[in-house]
Amino acid sequence: MVRMLTIIPLLFLLTGCWSSQELDKSALVHGIGLDKSDGQLRISVEIIKPTGPSEQGGGEGGGGNGQNILLERDADSLIQGAREFIKDAKRRLYFEHTRLWVIGEELAKDNFIDYLDESRRDQMFRLNSYLFITEENPIDILGTSTLYEDLSSAEIVSALEQTQYIAEFTSVKIYEFYKLIEGPIPNAYLPIIKTKKEKDKAITSLDGTAVIRNDKMVGKLNTHETVGLNILLNKAKGGGRTVSLNDKEKVSLEIKKSETKIKPILNGNQLNAHLNIKIEGTLADNTTKSNINEQWISKVEEEVSNQTEKNVRLTLDKLQKELKTDISGIGLETYRKYPKQWQGIQSEWNEIFSNADIIIDVHTNITHQGLINKSINRNHKKPYNNPYKR
């Protein structure tokens, strides 16, 4: 009897969350866009469309593709905009499911970090959300057609999970971004996203990398330079490399492993650095007529090494000569190796990096050549007798 009297009060604690909201009564934000607008902050959001029978969409200023609702408003801050959106959405916005932030390039070239303060000050936001830069209106990114997912935000995020198969773009989460700008070298990088036409529909496409210095975007890396950046940062987990052995014949390598070791030597304000890059891969395509042997493999390895060195050099030239901004990882390794000297050179680091002498050494190893050694033999020495000819 005593046990029953103890259990009965506990049952009242198992009735659920007293402050819970029904899904069809909530506005769940999956994507956020930020840009400048006449001295204010232009905020756009992608909201998953409720499934209730009475739901008809986003009202004035909104739109969508049937599965989502798009809203846009100008405000002085993110929190003010979130409150103003209630007038359009007819309900409070919830940001616990937000996975995507798209920053307009105009805002990115200003001090956009201040507008992200709410993202880590309020527990409602997720620090594992992804950040992007776009030269277009962020709402156009959030409103593009999808190929697989119901929400544009979800599809864009799912693409970032494929970085193991391609080295031409990088991904950065909010907590990773803050770790960069609050580190010993307060520079950072963010992927660039744009729209392109595909069968009369606009879809999103990742295209290059934005370089951030002093909380502002100062330039861009193109696709080839982004490959070099990922190699420098040990983020090139996979991908392919195609090289030409002559004008017509091409060979492709599927990258299985890429590792870069940086050895800095600091003498006063003069920096010398040696980059040792090791690549392992398997043969993917061989359009040549040559048989595969050790000599031929060595030639392919040499060409892959040369191409990789060229990619990395292009990236370093852009960062050193044009942008004068170190996001290469060389500064971080210098900080780790020379912690005492770092205090005296930290404020001048970007200039020191810009004048550094950097040696690149690439070694490629083809670990597997595939199931065949020969290409198709199209030159028959003997007359060819077609067995199907009567």
N, C-alpha and C positions, 0 to 999 in steps of 0.2 A: 504493500500500500504506500509506504514511504517512497519507494522507487517510482511508482506511478505519479505521485504528486510532484516529484522532481522533474520527470520527463515532460509532463503536460505544459508547463510554462515555456520550456525550450522550443516547443512546436511553433509558438508565435514568432520566434526569431527566424523561422525557415520559410516565411511567406514571400520572400523576394526583396528587391530593392525598393525602399519607400519612395525614392526620387526618380525611379526609372521612367523612360519615355518610350512610347510605342514607336516602332520604326516608321509607320505611315504618318506619324505626327511629328517627325523630326526631319531636319534638313541636313543630311550628312555630306560634308564637303570632302571631295577626293582630290581636287586640284585647285591651286591658287595662282593667280597671275598678278604681278605688280608692275606699274609703270608710272611715268610722270604725266601730269595733265594740268597745265596752267597753274603751276605752283602747288598743286595738290597731288595726292597719291591716287592713281586710278587702280582700283581693285576689281578683279574678275574672279569668279568662282565657278567650278563645275560641281554640281550637286547630283547625286544619284536620284533618279526619278522614283518617287514612291509608287507602290503597286496597288494602292487603294483604288476602288472603282470611281471615286469622285475626283481623283487628281487629274488636272488638266494642263499643268505646265507652269511656267515661271512668270506670267504676267508681263506688265510693261517693262521694257528694257531687258527682257530675257529671251532665251531661245533654247535650242537643243536639238538632238538628233533622234528623239523618241525614247531613248533610255536615260538621257541626262537633261539637266536644266542648267542653262548658262545665264549668269547675272553679272552686271557690271555697274560700278558706282565710283564716284570721286569722293574722297574724304581726306581729312588731315592725318589720320593714322589708321592702322589696321584694325584696332579695336573699335574705333568710331565707325569704320566701314561695316564691320560685322554687325553692329547694332542697327545701322541704317538699312542693311539688307533685309531686316525683319519686315520692313514695309512692303518689299517685293515678294519675298518668299512666304510671307504669312506665317512664319514660324521662326524659332531661333535656330541659328546655324551651329552645327557641332563639327569640330575640327579634329576629333580623335582619329578619324580614318584618312586624313590627308596624307598622301604619299608623294605629291608633286608640287614644286614651286617653280614658276616660270617668271623670270625677271626681264623686263623690257630693256633693250640696249641703251635707250636714252636714260633710264634710271640707273642702269649699271655703270654708266660713265660719270654719274654723280656719286655721292656718298650713300650707296644703297644699304650699307650694313646697318645703319640706324633703324631702317624700316623693318629689319628682320629681328629686332630686339624681342618683340612679342613672341617669336617662335620658340625661344628657349626660356623666357620668363614665365610664360603661362603653361601649366602642366597639361593643358588640353592639346597642345601641339606635339607632334612626334618628331624627335630629333633624327630619326632614321629616314625622314623624307628626303627626296632627291631634289637638287637644285639645277636649274638650266638658265641659260641666257638666250634671248631671241631678239633679232632685229625687227621682228614683226610685232603686231599687237598680240599680247599674251592670250587674249580671248580667242584669237584665230587658231592658236595652238590647241587650246582646250576644246575647241569646237570642230576639229577635223574629223573626217570619217575614220572609222575603225575597221580593221581587217579581221580581228579575232575577238576582241573584248567588247563589252557593252559601253565602257567608259574610255574616253581618250586618255585620261590620266593613268588608268590601269594598264592600257596597252603600251604607253611610253615607258612606264616603269618595268614592264615585263621584258622590254627590249634590252634593258641594262643587264639583265641576267644572262645575256648571250655574249658577254665580253670575253668569255673563254674561247669563242670561235672567231673573234675579230679584234684587231688591235687598233682600229681606226677611230675609236672614240673612247672616252673615259667616263667614269661615273663618280659623283661626289655627293655624299649625304650631308645634311646640315651639321651634324656633330663633327664630321671630318673637315668641313669647311672652316668651322670655328677653331679647330685644332691647328689648321694651317695658319690662319691670320693671327692667332695668339701665340704662335711658336717663335723660335729664335729668328726665323726669316719670315716676316709677316706678309708674304706674298701667297697667292692662291691661283687656282684655275677652276673653270667650270665648263661643262660641255655646252656647245651651241646647238640649238634645235631650230628647224625651219619647216616650212611646208613646201610640198611640191605636188605637181599634178600627176595623177596616175589614173588613166582611163576616165578622164573628165572629173575625177574626184581629188580633193586635196587631202593628202596624208602627211604625217610628220616624218621628218628625216633628220638624223644627227649629222652635223656637218662642222667639224673643227672644234677648237677649244678657245675660250676666252681667258685672257691673262689678267690677273687682278694684282694691283700694287697700290698701297695706301688707300685701301678700301674702295678703289675705283677700277673699272675696266680700262686698260691702257692699250690693248691690242688683241690680235687673234692669231692662232696657229691654224694653218690649213690641214687637210686630212693627212698628207704625207708628214707634215711636221708633228702632228698629233701621234702618229706611229712612233716617231723618234722620241717624243716625250714619254710615252708608255714604256718604251724600252729603257729609258733612263730611270724611270720610277719603279721598274720591275713589275709593271702592270700589264705587260704584253704576255698574257697567259697562253694565248694561242693565236690562231689566224693562219694565213697563207702568205707565201712569198713567191712571186713569179719572176724569173730572170730569163734573159735572152743570151743564148750561146752564140748566135749570129743574128743577122737581120730578120730571119724568118722562124728559126727554131726556138721554142720556149720550153722551159722546165719549171714546174711548180713544186714547192715544198710545203708540207703541212707542219707548222711549228708545234712542237710538243712541250718545249721548255725554253725559256729565255731568262738569263740571269746576268745582271750588271753589277759589278763591284767597282766602287769609286774610291780611289786613293789620292787624297789631296795632300799637297806639300805647300805649307804657308811660310813665307820668309818676309816678315814685315807686312807690307801691303801687297806683296807680289804672290800670286797664287799660281801654282802648277797642279794640274790634275791628270791622272791616268785612269781611263775607263777601260775596264776589261769585261767584254761582253761575250758570253757563251750561249750559243744557240744549238738546240737539238731538234731534229725533225725527221719526218719520213717523206719519201718520194711520193708525190701525188699524181702529177701529169708529166709525161715525156713525149713531146711532139717531134723529137728528133728521130733520125733514122739510125742513130748510133746504138750499138750494144752497150749495156751497162757493165762497166768494169771499174776497177779501182781508180784508174787514171781519169775516166769520165766523171766519176763521183767527186773526185778531188777538184775538178774544174767547176762543177756545180757548186760545191761548198765554197769555193773561192768567190764565185759570182754573188752568192747569197751574202757572204761576208762584206763584199764591196758595196752591195746595195744597202745593207743595214748601216754600214758606216756613213754612207751618203745621207740616209734618213736622219741619223743622229746629228750629223754635222749641220744639215739644214736647220734643224731645230735649235741647236746651240747658236748658230749664226743669227737667227731671228731674235733669240733671247738676249744675246750679248750685244750685238751691233745695233739693232733697231729698237727693241723694247727695253733693254737695259734692266731686265728683271729676272731674278733667279727663281725658277720653279723646278729646277732640274734635279734637285736632291744633292747637288754638289755642296751647297751651303750647309745643309744639315750634317753631312759627313764631316765637313770642316769644323763645325761647332762641336761635334762629338770628339774629334781628335785634338782640338786645341781650345778647350773650355776657358782657360785663363786668358789667352790672347784674344778670344772672341769678344770680351767686354770692351776692348779698345777699338775693334774694327766693325762692330755690329752696325753702327749707324752709316758706315761707308760701304757696306757689303755689296750692294748692287753695282757700285762703281768698280770695286775690286773684282767681282765676277765678270763684269764686262771686259776687263783687260786681262783676264786669265788666259794662260796657255794650256790648252786641253788636248791630250793625245787620246785617240780612240783605237783600241785594238779589239777586233772581232774574230772569234773562232767559231766556225760552223761544223757540226758533226751530223751527217746523215746516218741515222741508226738503222733504217730499214728501207729497202729499195722496192718493196712490193712483191707480188707473187710471180712476176715474170722478169726476165732479163732482156728480152728482145722486143723491139717495136714490130709493128706489122711490116712484113717484107713485101713491098709492092714491085720490086724489080726481080722478076723470075728469069734465071739464066736459061732454063729449059723451056721448050714450047709448052704452053699451058693448055691442057686438054680439059675442056669443060665437061664434067660428068653428066650434066643435065642436057647437053646438046645431042640431038638425035642425028 
